[in-house]
């Protein structure tokens, strides 16, 4: 039986609504999520946004992926600097216009130049980190250590049944749609809240199993204790190609 997507959340991306300023490829994407009281999320959201909830809960995600093929303003992909692992702590919000979004509590990335560009252009809380990404059989792993902050580190390993290279038909899941069917992010930048829309093909989601997690990023982002709990959702996607438009108020 096909379950409907949550109201306002779509598997298909809506029109981008503006010129493409950035395109990327996201691969070996791991989504690990915990449900939390919405009150815990409120202090971390930009002005004008409130927690987006599912079954009465807000959600905190630890998301790891490998970025590649980064290209700006329709130009060719940037070699080396545009390819690196990234690990995010993210939340989910909705604004007064009903636009549902991701809000980043932290973003750790391996290359310093893209970190500085993203901080300046979007106000995103990127941090420079030493990172590793690996695959072995049905396992996908990420390891990160933020420069200058010994406790801001994470080691994440998930098992993908059948292996990450074996495509399996996704099972309809309203919670998975709620957590991943996001087509923009909100951020506070230069004294205002901006909304930046993105688009990509539907996620090729598969259920995954958390094999190992030793994490300090969630606590550093303001959510201590969550990493010691069993997650409420673990998903994997082989990859998507995405584009971003110009930020708007």
C-alpha positions in Angstrom: 0.0 0.0 0.0 1.3 3.4 -1.0 1.5 5.7 2.1 0.9 9.4 1.4 3.7 11.9 2.0 3.3 14.2 5.0 1.4 17.3 4.1 3.6 19.9 2.5 6.5 17.5 2.0 7.2 16.2 -1.5 9.3 13.4 -2.9 9.6 15.4 -6.1 11.4 18.8 -6.1 9.3 21.9 -6.9 10.6 24.3 -9.5 13.9 25.9 -8.5 12.4 29.4 -9.0 15.6 31.1 -9.9 19.0 30.9 -11.6 21.3 28.0 -10.7 24.3 29.2 -8.8 25.8 25.9 -7.6 25.5 22.3 -8.6 27.0 19.3 -6.8 26.9 15.5 -6.6 26.2 13.9 -3.2 27.2 10.2 -2.9 27.1 7.5 -0.2 24.6 9.5 1.8 23.9 8.3 5.3 21.0 9.7 7.3 20.8 9.0 11.1 17.9 10.6 13.0 16.6 10.9 16.5 13.2 12.3 17.6 13.4 15.1 20.2 11.0 17.4 22.0 10.3 20.4 19.7 11.3 22.8 22.6 14.9 21.6 22.3 15.0 22.7 18.7 13.5 26.2 19.0 16.6 28.0 20.2 18.6 26.7 17.2 16.2 28.0 14.5 16.6 31.3 12.7 14.1 34.1 13.2 10.8 33.4 11.5 11.1 29.6 11.6 9.4 27.1 13.9 10.1 23.4 14.3 8.7 21.1 11.7 7.3 18.0 13.4 6.3 14.4 12.6 4.1 12.5 15.0 4.5 15.4 17.4 8.3 15.2 17.5 11.1 17.4 16.1 14.0 15.6 14.6 17.8 15.9 14.8 19.9 14.4 12.1 23.5 13.4 11.6 24.1 13.3 7.9 27.3 12.2 6.2 28.1 12.1 2.5 30.8 12.6 -0.1 30.5 15.8 -2.2 31.8 15.9 -5.8 31.4 17.7 -9.1 30.9 21.1 -7.5 30.4 23.7 -10.2 29.5 27.4 -9.9 27.3 29.6 -12.2 27.0 26.9 -14.9 30.8 26.5 -15.2 32.7 23.2 -15.2 33.2 21.1 -12.0 36.0 22.4 -9.8 38.8 19.8 -9.5 40.0 18.7 -6.0 38.5 21.6 -4.1 35.0 20.6 -5.1 35.4 17.0 -3.9 35.4 16.1 -0.2 33.4 14.4 2.6 31.0 16.3 4.7 29.1 15.6 8.0 26.2 17.8 9.1 24.0 18.1 12.1 20.7 19.3 10.9 17.2 20.2 12.0 13.8 20.7 10.2 11.8 23.9 10.2 8.9 25.7 8.5 8.5 29.4 8.1 5.5 31.8 8.0 5.0 31.1 4.3 4.8 27.4 4.8 8.2 26.7 3.3 9.7 23.6 4.9 13.4 23.4 5.1 16.7 22.1 6.6 18.4 24.2 9.3 22.1 23.4 9.8 23.3 23.3 13.4 26.8 22.5 12.1 28.6 21.4 9.0 32.1 19.9 8.9 34.0 19.6 5.7 37.5 18.6 4.7 38.7 21.5 2.5 39.2 25.0 3.9 38.5 27.1 0.9 34.9 25.9 0.3 34.3 26.2 4.1 35.3 29.9 3.9 33.2 30.5 0.8 30.1 29.0 2.3 30.5 31.0 5.5 30.8 34.2 3.6 28.1 33.6 0.9 25.4 32.0 3.0 26.4 32.4 6.7 26.4 28.6 7.1 28.1 27.3 10.2 30.8 25.3 8.3 33.9 24.1 10.2 37.1 22.8 8.8 37.9 19.2 9.7 40.1 16.3 8.9 37.8 13.6 7.4 37.9 10.1 5.9 35.3 8.2 4.0 35.4 4.4 3.2 33.4 1.5 1.9 34.0 -2.2 2.5 31.5 -4.8 1.3 28.1 -3.7 2.8 29.6 -1.1 5.2 29.9 2.6 4.7 32.0 4.6 7.1 32.8 8.3 7.9 35.3 9.7 10.4 35.8 13.4 11.1 37.8 15.5 13.6 37.3 19.3 13.6 40.5 21.3 13.6 41.1 23.1 16.9 38.3 21.2 18.8 39.3 17.8 20.1 35.7 16.9 21.2 34.1 17.8 17.9 34.7 14.4 16.2 32.6 11.6 14.9 33.0 8.0 13.7 30.0 6.6 11.9 29.6 3.2 10.3 26.4 1.8 8.8 25.5 -1.5 7.1 23.5 -1.3 3.9 21.7 -4.7 3.4 22.7 -6.1 0.0 25.5 -3.5 -0.3 25.6 0.1 -1.3 26.0 -0.8 -5.0 22.9 -2.9 -5.1 19.8 -1.0 -6.1 16.7 -2.1 -4.2 13.2 -0.7 -4.7 12.5 1.8 -1.9 9.7 1.0 0.5 7.2 3.9 0.9 7.8 5.5 4.2 6.2 8.8 5.3 8.9 9.4 8.0 11.7 9.0 5.4 9.9 11.4 3.1 9.5 13.9 5.9 13.2 13.7 6.8 14.6 13.8 3.3 12.0 15.5 1.0 13.5 18.9 1.8 14.0 21.4 -1.0 15.8 24.3 0.7 17.5 25.6 3.8 16.9 28.5 6.1 19.8 30.4 7.6 20.4 33.6 9.5 22.8 35.8 7.5 23.8 39.4 7.7 20.9 40.2 10.1 18.1 38.5 8.2 16.7 35.0 7.6 17.4 33.7 4.1 15.8 30.8 2.2 17.9 29.0 -0.4 16.1 26.5 -2.6 17.6 23.4 -4.1 16.4 20.5 -6.4 17.5 17.0 -7.2 16.0 13.7 -8.3 14.1 11.7 -5.7 16.3 10.1 -3.1 17.0 6.4 -3.9 16.6 5.5 -0.2 17.3 2.2 1.4 17.0 1.2 5.1 20.3 0.8 6.8 21.7 -0.4 10.1 23.8 1.6 12.5 26.9 -0.6 13.3 29.0 2.0 15.2 28.7 5.6 16.4 31.1 7.5 18.5 30.1 11.1 18.2 30.8 14.5 19.7 29.3 16.7 16.9 25.7 16.4 18.2 26.8 17.6 21.7 28.9 20.4 20.2 25.8 21.5 18.2 23.7 21.8 21.4 22.2 18.3 21.7 24.1 16.4 24.4 23.2 12.8 25.1 21.4 12.1 21.8 24.3 10.1 20.4 24.1 7.6 23.3 20.5 6.7 22.3 19.5 4.3 19.6 18.5 6.3 16.5 14.8 6.3 15.4 15.7 6.2 11.7 18.8 5.1 9.7 18.7 5.5 5.9 21.2 5.3 3.0 21.1 6.7 -0.5 23.7 6.0 -3.3 23.6 9.5 -4.5 21.8 12.4 -6.2 22.8 15.4 -8.3 21.6 18.7 -6.9 21.4 22.4 -7.8 20.9 25.5 -5.6 19.4 28.9 -6.6 20.0 32.4 -5.3 19.1 32.8 -1.6 15.9 34.8 -0.9 14.4 36.4 2.2 
